[in-house]
Each structure stands twice: as C-alpha cells, then as structure tokens.
Amino acid sequence: MYMNQLTIIGFTGQDAEFHSTPNRTPVATISVATKESWKNEEGEWQSAPNGTVFVAFGKLGEYAKTLAKAHTFWCKARCDLANTRRTASSTALWNCVR
C-alpha cells in the first residue's frame, strides 16, 4: 500500500451542503477553490483555478456544515493511493484516511 500526504489550502466556494444518512450520520459536502501555479518553458509564471470537493462524515461533518462561502479551508490528510480512482470526467476520487 502506498501512502501520500495531501494538503489543500483554499477558500470554500459556497456554503456547505448538509444532510444525514439513513442511519443519521451527519454528512457535509464542501467545494474548495484553489489555484495551481507553475513556471512555463520561458520562465514565466502561469496559473489556473482548480476546484476540489470534500465530503465530511460524523463529527467532522457537523463542524463542516458551519463553513460559509469564502471561509479559509485547510486540510491535511494521508491518502491511500492504491484505492484512488478516476471517474469518467477525469476527476480523481481520493480515499483519505487520518
């Protein structure tokens, strides 16, 4: 099994969406806006916006539902790359564990 660290720093794109599972587990969905920057072959800085969606369960979901639009978001997790998969839209789904 391969483990990597994932750190996302950005701003929430909208208020968190909140619901509960049938067994009453709290679930919050948060979209986070980030920016990727790099130097091109000519040495000039380039950047592109990027969006990431997080789903938080349990006590973390309860806390996450309080996050409003433009709230600073910082997440650090260890990710199991063996269980990471790509969707048809080329979006990476990470299985993050603490």
C-alpha positions, 0 to 999 in steps of 0.5 A: 500500500502506498501512502501520500500526504495531501494538503489543500489550502483554499477558500470554500466556494459556497456554503456547505451542503448538509444532510444525514444518512439513513442511519443519521450520520451527519454528512457535509459536502464542501467545494474548495477553490484553489489555484495551481501555479507553475513556471512555463518553458520561458520562465514565466509564471502561469496559473489556473483555478482548480476546484476540489470537493470534500465530503465530511462524515460524523463529527467532522461533518457537523463542524463542516456544515458551519463553513460559509462561502469564502471561509479559509479551508485547510486540510491535511490528510494521508491518502491511500493511493492504491484505492484512488480512482478516476471517474469518467470526467477525469476527476480523481476520487481520493480515499483519505484516511487520518 
